[in-house]
Amino acid sequence: MGEKVLRKRQDIPDAYKWRLEDLFATDEQWQREVDKIHTLCGQLQDYKGKLGESASSLLAFFEMNDELTYYLNRIYVYANESYHQDTADAKYQGYAAKADTVMVEAVSSASYAKPEILGIPEERLQQFLAEEPKLQKYRRAIEVILREKEHTLSAQEENLLAAAQEMAVGPGNIYSMFNNADIKFPMVTDVEGNRIRITHGNFIKFMNSKDRSLRKEVFRDVYHTYAAYGNTIAATFLANLKQESFYAKVRKYPSVRAMHLSDGNIPESVYDNLIAAVHRHLPALHRYMSLRKKILGVEHLHMYDLYVPLVGDIETEYSYEEAKETVAKALAPMGEEYVSVLREGYENGWIDVCETENKKSGAYSWAAYGTHPYVLLNQQDDLESMFTLAHEMGHAIHTYYSNKTQPVTYADYLIFVAEVASTCNESLLNHYLLETETDEKKRKYILNHYLEAFRTTLFRQTMFAEFEMIVHEKVGQGEALTQEELNHIYHDLNVLYYGEDVVVDKEIDYEWMRIPHFYTAFYVYQYATGYSAAVAFSRKILTEGEPAVESYIQNFLCGGCSKDPIELLASAGVDMSTPQPVEDALEVFEQYLEQFEQQMQ
């Protein structure tokens, strides 16, 4: 096979392209809405200092802010999706840059509102709500702002904190520059004799290699490179921990974790329940590691052996048309209405399918309120691409229901629930493939694929979450952390999570230096909770049928952010305030592990 030549966009049939003209028929329409936003930003300023004067002023502000949000989403999505079709197109590079500038202007024009609303006496706010029925629509939006009251300082202090924010983001920016631009890994010789430089992009590909000596060399090269900068990275990370601790203290939160979980009103017990439940099921992960060691036939299982597939040399080719039909069949338990929305997406310009020259890599779903969602793919005709289709259409259909049901104020769902619908679709697809696949080798491959998803999402992200919790607690208690102690904490967690059948190589002690998410505090746990909720929902849908589907669609997919995430999920039958959904998900892992053990004997 020669080098893969990417097709040009104009050579792709229209049936495989999204229809951005459904958003804006012409670029001139886009420009008119940009002008409209400039006007609205100016008009929004007229309400500055007046929100507490009357119910009508407060209502007018919220309604105008909704209008601004509506137009802003439209121009932003169109500009960026036009740019992503062909990132070399200078015209749409300009549109995307302009959309960023307009976004900053819009955010700035409404920045006075939160402090002003917090300054209105609560009895007056209640009076406003009582005398103006149309304000009831914004009751929840007001309540969410009021939650921050005890953590909001005087106007002068808030201005100081806002000014200091530019310094506060310093550690994260320094790390990002180092990790994306400055760090250089060594060259290695691949199995075909080519000299290749290790990069962030090809690291996992090397870890998937069947050549164990190559895996070991790349693993050591990457972590020895980080270790060489260990003191600098540790100082940068500790500066980030300290700035987080500073903001938590001045805002009167008991901890950094409490501060970050308050955004979605997530009880801290959710975090603790996740870690405790995963700890209870670590023997299952240890069993999986023991099986991995046995299948690979190695005397000692090292950290560089964890990603190599256990079932290799298998053809799992699915054309896009086959993938579409397989996903539709897999999602049949979701009912006719859900599948009809899926097919509407397939047939009516929601999806940009093919990999083309200069197209943005990866996959995503994105939508502007009032128009159907859009999905960007880079179809590769393999199993992974089919799972990506199921995943992204899960996001798209979640957005479709949310936008259809909720006003623009409450249409956007929060990060805590963002991965639930997409992963639920993947879980249903996995179930369907295992139920219908008759080729034993393919079944083993699919089982291994699913077990790895559990390992890397539920177990690994929880380990990351536990590391974050430990180091933030230590800084919060005034302990002086060193690079050696950070390495030690991380090493011990790997020993705990992977068990006695895995050699926890010294190099893995430096892995925390490689994880950019640690500079966005208390974020990664949501991958694990979202995954657990998704598996729990898929289980309910498969066992309880129509009532579970009805509740999932009406109470969750249609909910947007009209309720707090925990309440939203609970109303659909998955209560993340208890450990049960995590326990249920981990039981599914154990069931699939048992099947895999039997098949690999």
Disulfide bonds with the S-S distance in Angstrom:
none
